Amino acid sequence: MNRKDFLKALAFLPATGAAVKLNELNNLTRDMDNTERMPVLFLGHGSPMNAIEENEFVSGFRKVGSEISRPSAVLVISAHWETQGTFVTAMQKPRTIHDFGGFPKALFDVQYPAPGSPELAAETRNLVKKTEVGLDEKWGLDHGAWSVIKHLYPNADVPVIQMSLDYRQSARWHYDLAKELAALRRKGVLIVGSGNMVHNLAMVEWRRLNETFGYDWAIEASEKMKNSILSGDHQPLVNFRSQGKSFDLAIPTPEHYLPLLYTVALQEKGEEVTLFNDRALAGSLTMTSVRVG
């Protein structure tokens, strides 16, 4: 529906309390008029402590947040919401989920009261043809979302929704699904994948958690991933289980890796891709983050 038809349709809305509020209509028309293509991000979120610590990674998140246009809303694909099927959060006020243990009370005290967007949830569901998308009223924002988005938008004044990862599906399936979200980029929506490209907790050097170094296999996998990202050759990324031992060690389970595929899948022809926060930590983690556009 174009703007003219949309405004004509408004004439038939009943002038009652059930009618859409004027400010909501303004938001909808603003988004429909938005033609600027928003960037897409992959944020290496690392430890939940990045939510409250000051370090180079937090500075990197803030910097990229200051460089891009303010979005009308944010759609996050987080490593920490795996489901049977695909869902998007559709509540007005998503809760802040503290889905971790063993951290200081100060981290559990953090609340990120960003509004949700049932409208964006419904639009996302309608865009996706590859699978049925359910509207979720229970989840909220897990730490893969709020621990990084809070640095981009510290006032929690930008609506945020999440899309879940269907753990039953292949990497190719997720990559193809991501492409169906492309229209949102021209409606003011910032799409963010949140995970870690190299993420092997079983092999972390916990005594050296804040040290910048990577095992040989982690560096090898990271360099191959980055070469594919920067060259625009996504097939090795999609076919990550065919890339040898270094990839197998870097990606023992796919949930932290798949959000990267949502980001690179949305790259359009000629779009610039840049890396930031490009560090290896504790041997078997990388914080490498990606900006498309």
BALOBA-1460 file (C-alpha; in Angstrom, 3 decimals):
// residues 293
<rec num="1" residu="m" x="0.000" y="0.000" z="0.000"/>
<rec num="2" residu="n" x="1.417" y="3.407" z="-0.965"/>
<rec num="3" residu="r" x="1.049" y="6.553" z="1.137"/>
<rec num="4" residu="k" x="-1.952" y="7.874" z="-0.825"/>
<rec num="5" residu="d" x="-3.917" y="4.649" z="-0.441"/>
<rec num="6" residu="f" x="-2.919" y="4.409" z="3.201"/>
<rec num="7" residu="l" x="-4.261" y="7.889" z="3.958"/>
<rec num="8" residu="k" x="-7.487" y="7.151" z="2.063"/>
<rec num="9" residu="a" x="-7.941" y="4.046" z="4.181"/>
<rec num="10" residu="l" x="-7.661" y="6.107" z="7.339"/>
<rec num="11" residu="a" x="-10.909" y="7.846" z="6.477"/>
<rec num="12" residu="f" x="-12.767" y="4.624" z="7.191"/>
<rec num="13" residu="l" x="-11.349" y="4.147" z="10.693"/>
<rec num="14" residu="p" x="-13.974" y="4.612" z="13.425"/>
<rec num="15" residu="a" x="-13.581" y="7.727" z="15.555"/>
<rec num="16" residu="t" x="-13.613" y="5.755" z="18.797"/>
<rec num="17" residu="g" x="-11.171" y="4.723" z="21.491"/>
<rec num="18" residu="a" x="-10.371" y="1.688" z="19.353"/>
<rec num="19" residu="a" x="-8.992" y="3.912" z="16.607"/>
<rec num="20" residu="v" x="-5.244" y="4.111" z="16.190"/>
<rec num="21" residu="k" x="-3.727" y="6.982" z="18.150"/>
<rec num="22" residu="l" x="-2.536" y="9.938" z="16.133"/>
<rec num="23" residu="n" x="1.098" y="9.611" z="17.183"/>
<rec num="24" residu="e" x="1.076" y="5.946" z="16.153"/>
<rec num="25" residu="l" x="-0.257" y="6.930" z="12.736"/>
<rec num="26" residu="n" x="2.494" y="9.495" z="12.434"/>
<rec num="27" residu="n" x="5.067" y="6.839" z="13.225"/>
<rec num="28" residu="l" x="3.599" y="4.476" z="10.646"/>
<rec num="29" residu="t" x="3.531" y="7.093" z="7.892"/>
<rec num="30" residu="r" x="7.045" y="8.203" z="8.783"/>
<rec num="31" residu="d" x="8.322" y="4.651" z="8.412"/>
<rec num="32" residu="m" x="6.482" y="4.174" z="5.130"/>
<rec num="33" residu="d" x="8.122" y="7.301" z="3.741"/>
<rec num="34" residu="n" x="11.596" y="6.223" z="4.850"/>
<rec num="35" residu="t" x="13.746" y="5.414" z="1.823"/>
<rec num="36" residu="e" x="17.206" y="5.517" z="3.406"/>
<rec num="37" residu="r" x="18.804" y="2.098" z="3.481"/>
<rec num="38" residu="m" x="19.887" y="1.327" z="7.026"/>
<rec num="39" residu="p" x="23.145" y="-0.502" z="7.664"/>
<rec num="40" residu="v" x="23.176" y="-4.032" z="9.063"/>
<rec num="41" residu="l" x="25.377" y="-5.037" z="11.998"/>
<rec num="42" residu="f" x="26.872" y="-8.172" z="13.465"/>
<rec num="43" residu="l" x="28.010" y="-7.489" z="17.019"/>
<rec num="44" residu="g" x="30.427" y="-9.826" z="18.763"/>
<rec num="45" residu="h" x="28.815" y="-9.590" z="22.176"/>
<rec num="46" residu="g" x="31.247" y="-11.644" z="24.264"/>
<rec num="47" residu="s" x="30.802" y="-11.706" z="28.027"/>
<rec num="48" residu="p" x="27.603" y="-10.294" z="29.559"/>
<rec num="49" residu="m" x="29.952" y="-8.110" z="31.638"/>
<rec num="50" residu="n" x="30.395" y="-5.941" z="28.558"/>
<rec num="51" residu="a" x="27.027" y="-4.509" z="29.524"/>
<rec num="52" residu="i" x="28.552" y="-2.723" z="32.529"/>
<rec num="53" residu="e" x="32.299" y="-2.614" z="31.882"/>
<rec num="54" residu="e" x="34.261" y="0.050" z="30.063"/>
<rec num="55" residu="n" x="36.556" y="-1.436" z="27.420"/>
<rec num="56" residu="e" x="37.512" y="-1.154" z="23.759"/>
<rec num="57" residu="f" x="34.591" y="-3.309" z="22.649"/>
<rec num="58" residu="v" x="32.007" y="-1.130" z="24.377"/>
<rec num="59" residu="s" x="33.695" y="1.897" z="22.799"/>
<rec num="60" residu="g" x="33.382" y="0.204" z="19.410"/>
<rec num="61" residu="f" x="29.658" y="-0.366" z="19.911"/>
<rec num="62" residu="r" x="29.150" y="3.264" z="20.893"/>
<rec num="63" residu="k" x="31.169" y="4.528" z="17.958"/>
<rec num="64" residu="v" x="29.174" y="2.614" z="15.367"/>
<rec num="65" residu="g" x="25.947" y="3.725" z="17.083"/>
<rec num="66" residu="s" x="27.027" y="7.359" z="16.712"/>
<rec num="67" residu="e" x="27.925" y="6.929" z="13.043"/>
<rec num="68" residu="i" x="24.660" y="5.527" z="11.718"/>
<rec num="69" residu="s" x="21.279" y="7.218" z="11.356"/>
<rec num="70" residu="r" x="18.923" y="6.830" z="14.254"/>
<rec num="71" residu="p" x="16.617" y="3.906" z="13.417"/>
<rec num="72" residu="s" x="12.866" y="3.762" z="13.839"/>
<rec num="73" residu="a" x="13.332" y="0.342" z="15.494"/>
<rec num="74" residu="v" x="15.870" y="-2.443" z="15.966"/>
<rec num="75" residu="l" x="15.436" y="-6.104" z="15.023"/>
<rec num="76" residu="v" x="17.931" y="-8.377" z="16.806"/>
<rec num="77" residu="i" x="18.790" y="-11.960" z="15.953"/>
<rec num="78" residu="s" x="20.500" y="-13.187" z="19.128"/>
<rec num="79" residu="a" x="22.458" y="-16.367" z="19.780"/>
<rec num="80" residu="h" x="20.539" y="-16.753" z="23.023"/>
<rec num="81" residu="w" x="17.020" y="-17.367" z="21.719"/>
<rec num="82" residu="e" x="16.775" y="-20.786" z="20.108"/>
<rec num="83" residu="t" x="13.369" y="-22.272" z="19.388"/>
<rec num="84" residu="q" x="11.497" y="-24.903" z="17.422"/>
<rec num="85" residu="g" x="10.102" y="-22.699" z="14.699"/>
<rec num="86" residu="t" x="10.661" y="-18.993" z="14.106"/>
<rec num="87" residu="f" x="9.228" y="-16.320" z="16.391"/>
<rec num="88" residu="v" x="9.382" y="-12.563" z="16.860"/>
<rec num="89" residu="t" x="8.697" y="-10.749" z="20.109"/>
<rec num="90" residu="a" x="5.436" y="-8.851" z="19.834"/>
<rec num="91" residu="m" x="4.850" y="-7.308" z="23.267"/>
<rec num="92" residu="q" x="4.665" y="-3.579" z="23.992"/>
<rec num="93" residu="k" x="7.133" y="-3.766" z="26.891"/>
<rec num="94" residu="p" x="9.702" y="-6.566" z="26.587"/>
<rec num="95" residu="r" x="11.300" y="-7.642" z="29.857"/>
<rec num="96" residu="t" x="15.056" y="-7.589" z="30.414"/>
<rec num="97" residu="i" x="16.141" y="-11.240" z="30.641"/>
<rec num="98" residu="h" x="19.165" y="-12.083" z="32.797"/>
<rec num="99" residu="d" x="19.892" y="-15.415" z="31.148"/>
<rec num="100" residu="f" x="23.218" y="-16.183" z="32.838"/>
<rec num="101" residu="g" x="24.667" y="-17.051" z="36.231"/>
<rec num="102" residu="g" x="27.737" y="-16.452" z="38.353"/>
<rec num="103" residu="f" x="28.097" y="-12.738" z="37.652"/>
<rec num="104" residu="p" x="28.042" y="-9.757" z="40.054"/>
<rec num="105" residu="k" x="24.743" y="-8.419" z="41.371"/>
<rec num="106" residu="a" x="25.374" y="-5.187" z="39.481"/>
<rec num="107" residu="l" x="24.849" y="-7.041" z="36.221"/>
<rec num="108" residu="f" x="21.566" y="-8.579" z="37.392"/>
<rec num="109" residu="d" x="20.413" y="-5.116" z="38.460"/>
<rec num="110" residu="v" x="20.646" y="-3.787" z="34.903"/>
<rec num="111" residu="q" x="17.318" y="-3.106" z="33.245"/>
<rec num="112" residu="y" x="16.942" y="-2.049" z="29.621"/>
<rec num="113" residu="p" x="13.336" y="-0.853" z="29.331"/>
<rec num="114" residu="a" x="13.223" y="-0.253" z="25.586"/>
<rec num="115" residu="p" x="9.716" y="-0.468" z="24.143"/>
<rec num="116" residu="g" x="8.750" y="-3.283" z="21.852"/>
<rec num="117" residu="s" x="6.956" y="-2.902" z="18.543"/>
<rec num="118" residu="p" x="3.986" y="-5.158" z="17.831"/>
<rec num="119" residu="e" x="3.675" y="-3.332" z="14.510"/>
<rec num="120" residu="l" x="7.190" y="-4.288" z="13.425"/>
<rec num="121" residu="a" x="6.636" y="-7.839" z="14.656"/>
<rec num="122" residu="a" x="3.533" y="-8.134" z="12.480"/>
<rec num="123" residu="e" x="5.309" y="-6.600" z="9.490"/>
<rec num="124" residu="t" x="8.220" y="-8.995" z="9.903"/>
<rec num="125" residu="r" x="5.845" y="-11.944" z="10.045"/>
<rec num="126" residu="n" x="4.160" y="-10.774" z="6.849"/>
<rec num="127" residu="l" x="7.461" y="-10.323" z="5.016"/>
<rec num="128" residu="v" x="8.717" y="-13.834" z="5.664"/>
<rec num="129" residu="k" x="7.417" y="-16.402" z="3.184"/>
<rec num="130" residu="k" x="9.933" y="-19.164" z="3.859"/>
<rec num="131" residu="t" x="8.296" y="-20.227" z="7.118"/>
<rec num="132" residu="e" x="5.478" y="-19.323" z="9.451"/>
<rec num="133" residu="v" x="6.569" y="-16.725" z="11.988"/>
<rec num="134" residu="g" x="4.891" y="-16.803" z="15.389"/>
<rec num="135" residu="l" x="4.219" y="-13.714" z="17.489"/>
<rec num="136" residu="d" x="5.727" y="-14.219" z="20.941"/>
<rec num="137" residu="e" x="4.413" y="-12.507" z="24.082"/>
<rec num="138" residu="k" x="6.683" y="-14.163" z="26.670"/>
<rec num="139" residu="w" x="10.373" y="-13.872" z="25.795"/>
<rec num="140" residu="g" x="11.613" y="-10.270" z="25.946"/>
<rec num="141" residu="l" x="15.217" y="-9.114" z="25.409"/>
<rec num="142" residu="d" x="17.974" y="-11.567" z="26.306"/>
<rec num="143" residu="h" x="21.531" y="-10.481" z="27.043"/>
<rec num="144" residu="g" x="22.573" y="-11.072" z="23.444"/>
<rec num="145" residu="a" x="20.292" y="-8.154" z="22.644"/>
<rec num="146" residu="w" x="20.280" y="-5.712" z="25.557"/>
<rec num="147" residu="s" x="23.942" y="-5.997" z="26.579"/>
<rec num="148" residu="v" x="25.010" y="-4.506" z="23.229"/>
<rec num="149" residu="i" x="21.999" y="-2.418" z="22.178"/>
<rec num="150" residu="k" x="22.248" y="-0.464" z="25.447"/>
<rec num="151" residu="h" x="25.571" y="0.939" z="24.219"/>
<rec num="152" residu="l" x="24.112" y="1.992" z="20.874"/>
<rec num="153" residu="y" x="20.985" y="3.548" z="22.411"/>
<rec num="154" residu="p" x="21.622" y="4.083" z="26.133"/>
<rec num="155" residu="n" x="18.342" y="5.936" z="26.710"/>
<rec num="156" residu="a" x="16.344" y="2.816" z="25.757"/>
<rec num="157" residu="d" x="14.170" y="5.008" z="23.563"/>
<rec num="158" residu="v" x="14.319" y="3.001" z="20.336"/>
<rec num="159" residu="p" x="11.873" y="0.076" z="20.007"/>
<rec num="160" residu="v" x="13.562" y="-3.335" z="19.969"/>
<rec num="161" residu="i" x="12.216" y="-6.720" z="18.889"/>
<rec num="162" residu="q" x="13.961" y="-10.085" z="18.615"/>
<rec num="163" residu="m" x="13.716" y="-12.878" z="16.075"/>
<rec num="164" residu="s" x="14.496" y="-16.402" z="17.271"/>
<rec num="165" residu="l" x="16.795" y="-18.995" z="15.723"/>
<rec num="166" residu="d" x="15.098" y="-22.229" z="14.682"/>
<rec num="167" residu="y" x="17.768" y="-24.680" z="15.841"/>
<rec num="168" residu="r" x="16.420" y="-27.444" z="13.601"/>
<rec num="169" residu="q" x="17.332" y="-25.628" z="10.400"/>
<rec num="170" residu="s" x="20.493" y="-25.516" z="8.288"/>
<rec num="171" residu="a" x="22.832" y="-22.587" z="7.807"/>
<rec num="172" residu="r" x="21.567" y="-22.212" z="4.231"/>
<rec num="173" residu="w" x="18.003" y="-22.031" z="5.512"/>
<rec num="174" residu="h" x="18.888" y="-19.203" z="7.899"/>
<rec num="175" residu="y" x="20.862" y="-17.348" z="5.221"/>
<rec num="176" residu="d" x="17.907" y="-17.499" z="2.819"/>
<rec num="177" residu="l" x="15.454" y="-16.463" z="5.529"/>
<rec num="178" residu="a" x="17.556" y="-13.415" z="6.302"/>
<rec num="179" residu="k" x="17.233" y="-12.169" z="2.732"/>
<rec num="180" residu="e" x="13.480" y="-11.915" z="3.178"/>
<rec num="181" residu="l" x="14.038" y="-9.196" z="5.797"/>
<rec num="182" residu="a" x="15.704" y="-6.840" z="3.290"/>
<rec num="183" residu="a" x="12.689" y="-4.536" z="2.890"/>
<rec num="184" residu="l" x="12.931" y="-3.533" z="6.550"/>
<rec num="185" residu="r" x="16.224" y="-1.775" z="5.869"/>
<rec num="186" residu="r" x="14.357" y="0.870" z="3.863"/>
<rec num="187" residu="k" x="11.781" y="1.365" z="6.590"/>
<rec num="188" residu="g" x="14.218" y="2.684" z="9.149"/>
<rec num="189" residu="v" x="14.880" y="-0.669" z="10.834"/>
<rec num="190" residu="l" x="18.375" y="-1.511" z="12.042"/>
<rec num="191" residu="i" x="18.912" y="-5.284" z="11.795"/>
<rec num="192" residu="v" x="21.509" y="-6.638" z="14.226"/>
<rec num="193" residu="g" x="22.960" y="-10.132" z="14.502"/>
<rec num="194" residu="s" x="24.465" y="-10.752" z="17.940"/>
<rec num="195" residu="g" x="26.832" y="-13.635" z="18.676"/>
<rec num="196" residu="n" x="30.520" y="-14.436" z="18.195"/>
<rec num="197" residu="m" x="32.243" y="-15.699" z="15.055"/>
<rec num="198" residu="v" x="34.656" y="-17.884" z="17.018"/>
<rec num="199" residu="h" x="33.023" y="-19.186" z="20.191"/>
<rec num="200" residu="n" x="34.392" y="-22.271" z="21.932"/>
<rec num="201" residu="l" x="33.780" y="-21.925" z="25.668"/>
<rec num="202" residu="a" x="35.134" y="-25.404" z="26.385"/>
<rec num="203" residu="m" x="38.593" y="-24.246" z="25.315"/>
<rec num="204" residu="v" x="38.634" y="-20.768" z="26.865"/>
<rec num="205" residu="e" x="41.666" y="-19.843" z="28.979"/>
<rec num="206" residu="w" x="39.596" y="-18.553" z="31.891"/>
<rec num="207" residu="r" x="42.662" y="-17.291" z="33.768"/>
<rec num="208" residu="r" x="43.468" y="-15.134" z="30.739"/>
<rec num="209" residu="l" x="39.903" y="-14.083" z="29.964"/>
<rec num="210" residu="n" x="40.745" y="-10.440" z="29.224"/>
<rec num="211" residu="e" x="43.944" y="-11.128" z="27.302"/>
<rec num="212" residu="t" x="44.107" y="-10.543" z="23.568"/>
<rec num="213" residu="f" x="45.301" y="-13.770" z="21.989"/>
<rec num="214" residu="g" x="43.930" y="-16.650" z="19.951"/>
<rec num="215" residu="y" x="44.912" y="-20.261" z="19.416"/>
<rec num="216" residu="d" x="46.274" y="-21.059" z="15.959"/>
<rec num="217" residu="w" x="43.024" y="-22.721" z="14.902"/>
<rec num="218" residu="a" x="40.981" y="-19.749" z="16.130"/>
<rec num="219" residu="i" x="43.120" y="-17.288" z="14.170"/>
<rec num="220" residu="e" x="42.972" y="-19.497" z="11.079"/>
<rec num="221" residu="a" x="39.168" y="-19.747" z="11.208"/>
<rec num="222" residu="s" x="38.810" y="-16.046" z="11.949"/>
<rec num="223" residu="e" x="41.000" y="-15.025" z="8.996"/>
<rec num="224" residu="k" x="39.096" y="-17.268" z="6.608"/>
<rec num="225" residu="m" x="35.778" y="-15.909" z="7.855"/>
<rec num="226" residu="k" x="36.931" y="-12.317" z="7.482"/>
<rec num="227" residu="n" x="38.255" y="-12.931" z="3.979"/>
<rec num="228" residu="s" x="34.864" y="-14.306" z="2.943"/>
<rec num="229" residu="i" x="33.026" y="-11.415" z="4.573"/>
<rec num="230" residu="l" x="35.191" y="-8.730" z="2.978"/>
<rec num="231" residu="s" x="35.264" y="-10.375" z="-0.457"/>
<rec num="232" residu="g" x="31.504" y="-10.944" z="-0.512"/>
<rec num="233" residu="d" x="32.002" y="-14.673" z="-1.090"/>
<rec num="234" residu="h" x="29.470" y="-16.026" z="1.389"/>
<rec num="235" residu="q" x="29.460" y="-19.657" z="0.292"/>
<rec num="236" residu="p" x="32.286" y="-20.756" z="2.634"/>
<rec num="237" residu="l" x="30.422" y="-19.043" z="5.477"/>
<rec num="238" residu="v" x="27.183" y="-20.835" z="4.649"/>
<rec num="239" residu="n" x="29.001" y="-24.134" z="4.164"/>
<rec num="240" residu="f" x="30.957" y="-23.734" z="7.389"/>
<rec num="241" residu="r" x="30.845" y="-27.449" z="8.182"/>
<rec num="242" residu="s" x="32.950" y="-28.124" z="5.084"/>
<rec num="243" residu="q" x="35.804" y="-25.769" z="5.953"/>
<rec num="244" residu="g" x="37.981" y="-28.080" z="8.000"/>
<rec num="245" residu="k" x="39.122" y="-28.573" z="11.578"/>
<rec num="246" residu="s" x="39.660" y="-24.910" z="12.420"/>
<rec num="247" residu="f" x="36.007" y="-24.122" z="11.667"/>
<rec num="248" residu="d" x="34.856" y="-27.187" z="13.583"/>
<rec num="249" residu="l" x="36.737" y="-25.962" z="16.663"/>
<rec num="250" residu="a" x="35.625" y="-22.360" z="16.171"/>
<rec num="251" residu="i" x="31.956" y="-23.340" z="15.817"/>
<rec num="252" residu="p" x="31.315" y="-26.387" z="18.030"/>
<rec num="253" residu="t" x="27.647" y="-25.394" z="18.109"/>
<rec num="254" residu="p" x="26.113" y="-22.961" z="15.601"/>
<rec num="255" residu="e" x="23.981" y="-20.600" z="17.709"/>
<rec num="256" residu="h" x="26.652" y="-17.885" z="18.139"/>
<rec num="257" residu="y" x="27.676" y="-18.137" z="14.491"/>
<rec num="258" residu="l" x="24.283" y="-18.091" z="12.746"/>
<rec num="259" residu="p" x="23.539" y="-14.409" z="13.540"/>
<rec num="260" residu="l" x="26.547" y="-13.560" z="11.349"/>
<rec num="261" residu="l" x="24.786" y="-15.185" z="8.402"/>
<rec num="262" residu="y" x="21.748" y="-12.963" z="8.947"/>
<rec num="263" residu="t" x="24.007" y="-9.933" z="8.632"/>
<rec num="264" residu="v" x="26.028" y="-10.894" z="5.561"/>
<rec num="265" residu="a" x="22.971" y="-12.254" z="3.751"/>
<rec num="266" residu="l" x="21.553" y="-8.727" z="3.720"/>
<rec num="267" residu="q" x="24.532" y="-7.226" z="1.899"/>
<rec num="268" residu="e" x="23.417" y="-5.708" z="-1.379"/>
<rec num="269" residu="k" x="25.485" y="-5.317" z="-4.524"/>
<rec num="270" residu="g" x="28.196" y="-2.712" z="-4.141"/>
<rec num="271" residu="e" x="27.703" y="-2.232" z="-0.407"/>
<rec num="272" residu="e" x="30.807" y="-1.594" z="1.649"/>
<rec num="273" residu="v" x="31.607" y="-3.992" z="4.486"/>
<rec num="274" residu="t" x="33.852" y="-3.010" z="7.390"/>
<rec num="275" residu="l" x="35.108" y="-4.784" z="10.495"/>
<rec num="276" residu="f" x="35.537" y="-3.397" z="14.002"/>
<rec num="277" residu="n" x="36.332" y="-4.778" z="17.482"/>
<rec num="278" residu="d" x="38.483" y="-7.266" z="15.599"/>
<rec num="279" residu="r" x="40.182" y="-9.033" z="18.519"/>
<rec num="280" residu="a" x="40.652" y="-12.579" z="19.747"/>
<rec num="281" residu="l" x="40.235" y="-13.164" z="23.482"/>
<rec num="282" residu="a" x="41.228" y="-15.943" z="25.879"/>
<rec num="283" residu="g" x="42.366" y="-18.207" z="23.071"/>
<rec num="284" residu="s" x="39.043" y="-19.400" z="21.694"/>
<rec num="285" residu="l" x="36.776" y="-16.346" z="21.324"/>
<rec num="286" residu="t" x="36.675" y="-13.470" z="18.860"/>
<rec num="287" residu="m" x="34.895" y="-10.149" z="19.323"/>
<rec num="288" residu="t" x="35.025" y="-9.300" z="15.610"/>
<rec num="289" residu="s" x="32.027" y="-7.228" z="14.565"/>
<rec num="290" residu="v" x="30.750" y="-6.376" z="11.108"/>
<rec num="291" residu="r" x="29.035" y="-3.377" z="9.546"/>
<rec num="292" residu="v" x="27.316" y="-3.718" z="6.188"/>
<rec num="293" residu="g" x="26.512" y="-0.374" z="4.556"/>
